[in-house]
């Protein structure tokens, strides 16, 4: 009885004892390779449609694809969450800014409306108080100021100098020396000007109005002087005719 002789195989071939001759090793990709070929055993590969699992066994490739489609990579998920958070923060910031702008606009609008109503109410009260009282100089100060500036303390005296027509009217009634009527001399004294200054102003009356000189001097010394102060002086010296002229300042402003 003869024993079976197994030949030693070259590299790339094997004989597991079931063949008389050496057999070529089976080739497979690294993704399907479970065990390399040796001289005594063939290459061990996963079948088509299968894939090597981490535990060294073969499993159906479809099951791996399903897992991959439902499982989001951690890195991608983190980036997505950061983008969403950044987007939400940006939207919140914009909404807060818009809310502040809207509230501020409403607040300013309400203040303006209330201020206008206050002035209108003040004008109506003054008009009712002085209605029919032609001897009261204050009646001319608050003359029909609907939709106009009621408070003449807000109008600078410079406005009188700027209005040439009104200034000419005042000059005509205040500069002349008329018996028993106080004039520009008394206005200058009320503003604190010295007698010598008043005499000098009247000395050149033929060339320059004393009233204009007085008003220019007052404005240069105190730019904050107002029409209301001028009216008060005119009322104190009994020149209501000049006050009537100044009532036009309400409509002009």
Residue pairs with C-beta under 8 A, 6 or more apart in sequence:
4 17
6 15
6 17
7 15
7 21
7 22
8 39
9 15
9 22
9 39
10 22
12 24
12 25
12 37
13 22
13 23
13 24
13 25
13 39
14 22
14 23
14 25
14 37
14 38
14 39
14 40
14 41
14 42
15 21
15 22
15 23
15 39
15 40
16 40
16 41
16 42
17 40
23 42
25 37
25 42
25 43
26 37
26 42
26 43
26 45
27 43
28 43
28 45
28 46
31 51
31 52
32 45
32 46
32 50
32 51
32 52
32 58
33 43
33 44
33 45
33 52
34 44
34 45
34 46
34 52
34 56
34 57
34 58
35 41
35 43
35 44
36 43
37 43
46 52
46 58
47 58
49 60
49 61
49 62
50 58
50 59
50 60
50 61
51 58
51 59
51 60
51 61
51 64
52 58
53 59
119 145
119 149
119 150
119 151
120 146
120 147
122 142
122 150
122 151
123 142
123 145
123 146
123 150
126 138
126 141
126 142
126 150
127 142
127 143
127 144
127 145
130 136
130 138
130 139
130 142
131 139
133 139
135 240
137 231
137 234
137 235
137 240
137 243
138 235
140 231
140 240
140 243
140 244
140 246
140 247
141 152
141 228
141 231
141 243
141 247
142 150
143 247
143 250
144 250
144 251
145 250
148 250
148 251
148 253
149 155
149 250
149 253
150 250
151 228
152 226
152 227
152 228
152 231
152 249
152 250
153 226
153 228
153 229
154 226
154 253
155 226
155 227
155 228
155 249
155 253
156 219
156 223
156 224
156 225
156 226
156 227
157 215
157 218
157 219
157 225
157 226
157 227
157 229
157 230
158 219
158 223
159 227
159 249
159 252
159 253
160 166
160 167
160 170
160 215
160 227
160 230
160 246
160 249
161 167
161 212
161 215
161 216
161 219
163 249
163 252
166 245
166 246
166 248
166 249
167 211
167 212
167 215
169 245
170 211
170 242
170 245
170 246
171 209
171 211
171 212
173 239
173 241
173 242
173 245
174 183
174 184
174 187
174 211
174 239
174 242
175 183
175 184
175 205
175 209
175 210
175 211
176 183
177 183
177 185
181 239
182 237
182 238
182 239
184 201
184 202
184 210
184 211
184 214
185 198
185 202
185 210
186 237
187 211
187 214
187 233
187 234
187 237
188 197
188 198
188 201
188 210
188 214
189 195
189 198
190 233
190 236
190 237
191 214
191 217
191 218
191 233
193 214
193 217
197 217
198 210
201 208
201 210
201 213
201 214
202 210
215 230
218 225
219 225
227 246
227 249
230 246
231 243
231 246
234 240
234 242
234 243
234 246
235 243
